[in-house]
Amino acid sequence: MTASSAPIETVELTKRYGRITALAGLSMRVEAGSVFGFLGPNGAGKTTAVKLLLGLARPTSGDAVVLGAPVSDEPAHRAARRRVGYLPELFRYPGWLSAREVLAVHCELARLERPWGAQIDAALRTVGLAERAGDRVEGFSKGMQQRLGLAVALLGSPEVVVLDEPTSALDPVGRHDVREILRSLRARGTTVFLNSHLLSEVEQVCDRVAVVDHGKVVAQGTLAELLRSDSVRVRAADVSVDVRAEAARQGFALEGDGDRLVAHGVDIERVPLLVGTLVRGGARVYSVEPVQQTLEDRFLQILGERH
Amino acid sequence: MLVTARLVLVEAARRRLILAVIGLTLLAVVLTGWGFARIPSVGTVPLTPDQITLVAAQLTILVAFMFSFVLALSAVFVAAPAISGEAESGIALAVLARPISRLEYVAGKWIGLAILLLVYAAGSIACELVVIRLAIGYAPPSPPVAVLFLYAESLVLLTLGLALSTRLSGMVGGVVALVLFGMTWIAGIVGGVGEILGNDTLVRVGTIVKLILPTDGLWRGAVHALEPGSFFIAARLAGPAAAANPFYAPAPPAAAFDVWAVAWIVVVFAAATWSFRAREV
């Protein structure tokens, strides 16, 4: 695979564990500076993909490039990981170290230039652990350990931050904080790869998303592209049977009784044609508005179409 | 590599492993010192100086065996979960995603644990020998050589434990390493019995097992370094039966065996690194 300009790119990335296929030719591209949501049901292969991207597991076939370094080129990939921050889904840090010491260890592991004090303090402040900097991790709640993991991932202002379910142990305040952190990372130009089950969260912060199922990307694009609906809500009076029939001939399926209807098969370019058809048939049209899908609706729809 | 090694030492200190080991070792040293001081007055008839030396030498070897056993167990207990524990708990995920190679990770663990064992081996045995000297005036002929062999024995088990830790859980790896250690010790005795009986097959079994896991051969090296000259005379009087005594060594291990023991550590360490490189966390 040739070097890619995208911070993360995978081509036909496949991972098999014996007879089980965790990833079945995953191809995706994460653009620089974007917050990329990686969605999928349990067992879809999301965490496997993350582990392959970080060199924690090896692909059976295909390749992935992180910051220009293919995972198949171990020394180059290892060097590239200096510029990557990672919060694992299974976040655990040595309980016998203090939060500050954990961060210092990771500064050293990431080969960051000394002194580290200022960036450790900044990371602790960002995740709201400044008050507990000197406390041992073994006394931390799960949520605090996840915040610490987030601080670890933010050390050294990495170019790419990979977050695997970063809010799984957090309360609503913590989730809000994480969203703010993600927004500030985007503002700074950091590329974020966000693996999350929480679709509302993804919807709020991600620029692009990929939906993965059975180890394959089944849908990807910007949120606008993904949530684009081919249905519009129409408020109109005097919609006769003949008008409905004419609309059907034009490819519009009108649902509903009275003056509140939903027309399917209407992309944005065909809205004038729909309105014209209704008006010509004697209907009085008061409003036409697109039906907005939530990411959750779309997610379920995509998976529903495949099962 | 150094950060991983340092973490091993900090963990041992913070989890009070070092404190517990120091406390128990001091207790053992005090009790054995008291026992050694009572040697001259133990029998109904006063012992001659030669007899005292002989008894003190034999007891010193037994005490060395206790330290050998503690070192072996410690090596296995700290090494067997060193990698598997972090891989299973998830601690390794964040560490290995950093720009650190698997070799650095395994080597760091090995160095940290080897330092712990070195400090314990040298410190505890030196402490014990000083107390024996003060208690009864006996000093074995080559304590540094004995410490070296005992330390090498613990390094063999450390390396084995670490290699097993790359694939097996701490509990399973620990049990496997200890069973192998015990089997090797018994095989050493079997080899000695083979010598008494003139049975080449048994001798060969002893030799082969000694090569597969060189702990017993190294233990014999430590024993030989602790034996005074009078010991060999007494052993000669005991005849060929002395060969089966696991607390007696008529000769130091051959230089080739020493080289083999070092090579064994290097090869098993390389295997551990290779195994962990292939492991997915």
Boltz contact constraints between the chains, C-beta under 6 A:
constraints:
  - contact:
      token1: [A, 54]
      token2: [B, 97]
      max_distance: 6.0
  - contact:
      token1: [A, 56]
      token2: [B, 96]
      max_distance: 6.0
  - contact:
      token1: [A, 56]
      token2: [B, 281]
      max_distance: 6.0
  - contact:
      token1: [A, 57]
      token2: [B, 280]
      max_distance: 6.0
  - contact:
      token1: [A, 78]
      token2: [B, 99]
      max_distance: 6.0
  - contact:
      token1: [A, 81]
      token2: [B, 99]
      max_distance: 6.0
  - contact:
      token1: [A, 82]
      token2: [B, 99]
      max_distance: 6.0
  - contact:
      token1: [A, 86]
      token2: [B, 97]
      max_distance: 6.0
  - contact:
      token1: [A, 88]
      token2: [B, 93]
      max_distance: 6.0
  - contact:
      token1: [A, 88]
      token2: [B, 94]
      max_distance: 6.0
  - contact:
      token1: [A, 90]
      token2: [B, 90]
      max_distance: 6.0
  - contact:
      token1: [A, 92]
      token2: [B, 89]
      max_distance: 6.0
  - contact:
      token1: [A, 92]
      token2: [B, 90]
      max_distance: 6.0
  - contact:
      token1: [A, 92]
      token2: [B, 91]
      max_distance: 6.0
  - contact:
      token1: [A, 96]
      token2: [B, 11]
      max_distance: 6.0
  - contact:
      token1: [A, 96]
      token2: [B, 14]
      max_distance: 6.0
  - contact:
      token1: [A, 96]
      token2: [B, 15]
      max_distance: 6.0
  - contact:
      token1: [A, 108]
      token2: [B, 3]
      max_distance: 6.0
  - contact:
      token1: [A, 109]
      token2: [B, 98]
      max_distance: 6.0
  - contact:
      token1: [A, 109]
      token2: [B, 100]
      max_distance: 6.0
  - contact:
      token1: [A, 110]
      token2: [B, 98]
      max_distance: 6.0
